[in-house]
Every structure is written in C-alpha cells, then in structure tokens.
Amino acid sequence: MQTHAPRTPVLRSRLPQVGTTIFTVMSALAQQRGAVNLGQGFPDFDCDPALLRAVEQAMHAGLNQYPPMAGVPALREAVAAKVERLYGHAYDPGTEVTITAGATQAILTAILAVVHPGDEVIVLEPCYDSYVPNIELAGGKVVRVALRAGSFRPDFDAIGAAIGPRTRAIIVNTPHNPSATVWTRAALDRLATLLRPTDALLIADEVYEHMVFDGVPHASASSHPELAARALVVSSFGKTYHVTGWKVGYVLAPHALTEEFRKVHQFNVFTVNTPVQHGLAQYMRDPAPYLELPAFYQRKRDLFRAGLAGTRLRLLASEGTYFQCVDYSAVSELDEIGFCRWLTTEIGVAAIPLSAFYDDGRNQKLARFCFAKRDETLTQALERLSRL
C-alpha cells in the first residue's frame, strides 16, 4: 500500500498584509521586561460587583439557552430607553436595536451587510485597526483621508473631495481612538451637508460615548436626525462597564438598515451570551454607572496629565476616551516604533506608536498611553516616566 506524506494545501490569503499587531508585540515586550503596560486599551481593575451578581443571578435562574437572534428584549429596550434619554432619538427596540458580540463584530457585520465588491468606504486616519481589513474582506475599496495633523480634526474639504459615485459609507469614530479628540455638533452638521446629496451611509463607532470630559456632551450620530437616518451606530458595554473581555455591544440603525445588518449577524454570530445580556439589562436600570463615567475617567486623566507635566513629553489634548497622546520629539530622535520599544525596555512603561494607526506608518514622534488603570498602576508608571 502506497503512503503519502501529509500535506497542507497552500492558501491565497484573504488578508495578505495582516501580521502580528503592534498591540500584541508591545504587550509581549512589556511582560518580558516587567514594564507597566499602558499600551493596550483595557482596564486593570474590576467591574462593579453588582453587575457580576446580576449575571450570576441570570445563570442560576436558568437563563442559559439561546436568546432571540437580535438580543434579549429587555436589553434592547434598556438600550433604546438610554439612547432616547441621552440623545433624543427613539429607536424601536424590536426592529432597530441589535445586541452584538462586541463592537468589533458589529463593525465587521455592518460593513459586510452594506459594502459590495468595488464599493468605496472612506476611513479617517489615524484609525482603529479593524476598519481596513473589514472593508477588504467585503471586497470594498478603502479610501483614506487624513485627519488634520496636530489637531486630528476632520478635514471636510478632503472628505468632500473623497466622496464619489462609488462611495458606499464613511466610518467616523468619536470619541476618537487613538487621538482622544471628539467631534462637535458643528462637525456633525458639516458631515450631514456633505452626505445629503449622496446615498452614502455612516458607520458611527461610538464605543467611548460615555468618556467625554470637561462637561462637554457626546455628539452622537443618534442625536442628529439627518445622520441617524443613514447611520449604523455602534457602542460597547465592555468599554462602558469595564468588562472588555465579555465582548458585548450593540448597533442602532433604521429598520431598513437593521434588516440587512441582521441578515449577516445571524450567520456570523447568530446571537450573544444569554446570562450576560440579562445581567446587563438588570444593571442598566440604574443609569448612574454610565452617567458618572466621564467624571471617573476625567479624574484619572487629570492625575496622569499632572504627572506627565514634569517630563519633556508634550501633552496633546485628551477630550475623550481613556487615551493620552504625547509628542516625544524633545526626548528622542527615534521613530515611533523604536521609541516605544526603548520606552518599554529602558524606562519600563509600554505605549503604542501612532504610526500603527496609519497605512503608511508615518512618523510624527507621537505615542499613545492608556490611563484606564488603577491609581497605583498610573503612579508607578509616572514614577518611571519622570526620568524623561
């Protein structure tokens, strides 16, 4: 009997440019060197025990089988009520709110639902690293428009020039990762003016919606009737309630867009963890945790900024999210990846280079820190950074 050596067929990659991310690299380096990891964006503290109890109660109550595909009705109703209270837009929880397996899945599903091969999608750089691969998986063409250098404000002339007959959507992230800037109502008005004569959709990534500082309200696409009519708005329970590992989010969209979204959702996820959904619905009866979140993170931001003020790092504005960007040009001539490696190995604090959020890897001598950490963690990092 003839035998043959096992052979794995060679594949043509759907994402040939994708490799190990800088987030994985820097976290591994931080662990190897015993550095304080302010690179990846997740808290190092626990969530409210009341939320854990609510999920545990749901488990013990036997709520452990498949929920409805679109999400547990009580949670969809709680989301719709929150959004109407905060932003004045009434979404139908039955036909316009969908619970997702985190915001990343929501964005991929939204893109797969609306983007056809050859369609163009505008992304504003620097941008979250899932956007471009998502568009490419859908067969779409990525059209990159840079936010204004230094301020990271939208360049509406450049956005207008990028809009064409094949534009299917634009992705807007506010509050913005990585720059920590936020869009104003006036900016939403400008965007609405540009999109008005088109059939382009808006994919609004608002996962940091409850982290806007200095008394400024979050300018949600949901609060702008003209944009809400063409938007899929994405948010994240993981970011809001300090449970990023639970991977639960939601999408708000008009009925017609939600129908298309759910067609894809039911086949790439179908539905989301049942007891967690029930626990979240119970926990959302009290709005205080998300209403108090701006003050919670602003205190951490101010603590971190005060500590950095004594270094040679130049602080950029941090208007929202839980990130702080710095200009290190007075400290080092290294490029951004080189500087972040040096900072991790020699100073003992990990950061992320902003070049990781651009296609061309441009070097602006900028790095991003995450301050969603215990005060002790931030204090330890600041003691080490005081050497700069």
N, C-alpha and C positions, 0 to 999 in steps of 0.2 A: 504494500500500500504506500503510495507516494505521499509524503508530507510536505507541507509548505510553511515557511516561516511566517508568523503573524505580521500583518502589515496594516498600519492605519492609513487610510486614504488621505491625500493632501487636499486641504480645503482652500478655496479662494475666499479670503477674509471679507466679511461684510464691513469691517471697520479696520482696515489695514494700518491706519495711522495711530490707533489706540494702543498704548502700552501701560506700564505701571504708572499710576498717577503720582504727582509730586506730593500729594497728601499722604499716600502710603509710604513713600520714600522718607519724608521728613519725620513721620511718626515712628518709623522703624529706627531711624537715626537717633531720635530723641530717647527712645527706650534703650538703645545700645549705649548711649553716652550718659544716661541718667539725667537728661535735661528736662526742664519744666516745659511741657508741651502746650504752647499757646498757638499751635498751628491749626489742627482740625477743629471745626466749629461744633463742639458739643459740650454740655456742662459736665463738670466733675463732681456735682452734688446731686442729691436725691430729689425726687419729686415730692409733692405733698402726700403724706401717708393716707390722707382721706381719699385720694384718687386710687391708691393701691387697695384700700378697703372696698371701694365701690366695685372694682374689677373682681376682687375675691368674692364679694357677695354675689355677683352675677354668675360666677363659676359654680358656687355652691347652690345657687338657685336653679341649676340645670340648664343655663343658657349657653350651651356649648356646641350646638349643631349649626348648620349653615343658616345664616341670616338672609334676608332678601338681597338680591344681587346689588341693588343700588345703595344698600345700607340699612341699618336698623331705623325704623321710622322715628323713634323717639330722638335719636341723634340728629337725623336730618331736620327734624322740627326745631331742635335746640339751636342748630347752626343757622337756620333761616331766621329764627327769632333774634339771635345775636346780631346778624348782619342788618336786619331791618332796624334794630335799635341803634346801632352804631352808625350806619351809612344811609339809612332811609330808603333802602331798596327792598321790596318784598319779593323774595324768591319762593316759588311753590315748592315745599319740601318733597312733594311726591314726584314732580316732573322736572325740577331744576336744581336739585342738590344731590350730589353723588359722593359717597364715602369711598376713599381710595386707600391703597396700601402705601401711604406716604405721598409726599409732593413730587418726588422724582418719578414715580409710576404715573401720577396724574399728568405730568407734563408730557411724558412719552405717549401716553394714551391720547391726550389731546392732539398731539402732532400726528400720530398715526390715523386719527379719526378725520382730520381735515386736510392733510397735505397729501397730494398726489404726485407721482413722479414728474419732475420738471417744474413743479411749483416752487416759487421763491419764498423764503422766510427770512425776515430781517432780524438780526441779533445785534445788540448794542454791546460793544466790547469796552472794558473787560466784562466777561460774563461767566456764569456758573457753567461748570464743565460738562454737564449733560446735554445742554441745548443742541450743540452742533452734531454730536453722534446721533441724537434722536432724529434730527432732520435728515441726516444721511441715511438712516435706516428706513425712513419713509420714502426715500428716493427724491427728496427735495433738494433744492439748491440753496446753500447758505449765502446770504448777503450780509456782510459785516459792515457796520457803521460804528465808528469810534465815538465814545463819549468825549466831551471836551477835556483836553489834557489839563491836569492840575485841579480842575473843579469837579470833573466827572458829571457835568450837567449834560442833558441831551442837546445835540446839535440838530435843531429842527430843519435847518436848510439842508444838511446832509441826509437826514431821514427822508425829507421830501424828494430829494434827488434820487434816492434809492428805491422809492416806490414806483412800480411799473405795472404793466398789464398782467404780469405773471405773479405779482405779489399775492400770496395766499394769507400770510399772517406776519405779525411783528410780535416779538417776545419782549415784554417790559418787566423788569424786576425792581420793585420798590417796596420797602427799603432795600437798598442795593448791596448785594454781596458781589465783589469784595470791598467796594469803596466806602460803604456806610453812609452814602448820601440818600436823600429821599426826594421823590417827586412832589411838586406842589400842585394845587388845584389849577393854577395857571398853566402848568406844563401839561396836565391832562386836557385842558381846553385846546392847547396848541395841537396835541396829538389828534384830538377829535376833528379839528379842522382839516388836518392832512388826510385822515381816513374817510371823511364824509363822502367824497365823490367816488370812493372805491368799494369793492366787495371784500377788502382785506379784513381778517379777523384779528383780534387782540388776545394773546395769551398772557395773562397778568399773573406773574409769580409774586405773590404777596405773603410768603411764608413768615416774614418778620413783621407782619402787620401790627403786632402789639408791642413792638420795640421802636417807638418813635419818641424822641426826647425833647426836653425844654418846652413842654406844653404844646407842642405842635401836633395837631390831629393827623392821623394817617389819611392820605388822599387815595382812597381805594377806587379802582375802576367801577366797583359796585355803586359808589356814590355819585357817579357821573352817568345819567340816564342814556346819553348818546353812546358812550363807550360800553356800558353794561349790555346794551342791545346786541353788541357784536363780540362780547368778551367771554372767554373761559377763565374764570378767576380761581387761582389755586392757593390754598393755605394749608397749614400743618399743625396738628395737635402736638406733634413731637416737639416742635420749636416752642410752642406756647406753654406747654405744661412740663417741660424739662424731661421728656421721655422720647428722645430721638430714636432709640432702639425699638420702640413699638411700631414705627413705620405706619402711622395712620394720618391721613389728611382728607381733604375734600375739594370738590370742584363745584363752582356755581356757574350756571350758564342758562341762557334762554332755552325754552323747551325744545326748539328745533335743533339747537346745538347739543343739548344734553342727550337727545335721542341718538345722535351719531356717536357721541362720546361713549355712551353705554353699550353700543354695539361692539366697540373694541374692548371696553372694560370687561365685559362678561366673558371674553375669550382669552384675555391675557392675565386676569386675576380672578374673575368671576365675583368674588366678594371678599370681605375683610373680617379679621378676627372678631368673633361674636361677643365674648365677655368683655373685651376691651371697649367695643362700641357701646355696650350697655353701661359700663362703668363711666365712660366719658359723658354719656347722656345724663347720668345721675349727677356727676360732678359739675356739669355746666349749669345746673340750676342756680348756682351761686356765681354771679359774674365777677366777683372780687378778684379771683386769681388772674384773669386776663386784664381787668381794668387797672390792677396795681402793678402790672408787669413793666410799664415804662419807668416808673419810679424805682423799681427793684434793679433794673439794669442800668439806669442812669447813675445810681449810686456807685455801682461797680465801674462804670465808665469813668466817672469823676475821680474815683480812687486811683484807677490805673493811669489816667492822664496826669494827675498830680504827681505821681511817682516818676513818670517819664519826663516831666518838665525839667528835671535837673540833669538830664542827659543831653547829648548832642543830637539826638534824634529830633527831627522836626515833625510835629503832630499835624496830621491832616484833620479836617472836620470829621466828627463822628455823630451824625444826625439821627441814626437809627441802626438796627441790627445789634449784634454783640461783637462787632469788629472795630478795631482801631488800626488805621494805616499810618505808616511813618515814612518819611523821607530820610534815608540814612547817608546821604551824599557827604555830610560833614564828618562821617565816621570812617567810610571805606570807599575805595575805588573799585571794589569787586562788583561783578554783575549780580543780579538779584539772586540767582540760584547759588552762586558762590558765597554771597554774603549770608544767606540763610543757613547754608551748611556751616560756615565759620561761626555764626552766632550760636548754633546748636552745639558744636564741638568745643568751642573755646570759651564761650560765655555761659553756656548751659541753659539756653532758652530757645525753643523751636518756634519759628514763624514760617509763613508761606510767602514766596515771591509773587508779586502781582503779575509777573510775566507769564505765570501759569494760566492766567485767565484770558490771554490773548493768543490768537492763532500764530502771530509772527514772533511771539516770545520777546517782545520789545523790552529793552532795559531802561527803566525810568528811575532806578535806585529807590524803589518802593517795596515795602514789606507789610504784611497783614498779621496782626495779632488777634487772638480771640480772648475776650475778657469774661466769657461765661464760665467763670471758675470760682471756687471758694476763695474767700478773702485771704486765707493762708497761702493758697497757691499763687495768687496775684502778688502778695507781699514777698514771697520767695523769689518770684520772677523779677520783681522790681529791684530787690537787693542785688541780684546778679547783673541786671541791666544798668545799674548805677555806675558800673565800671566804664560805660561808654562815654 
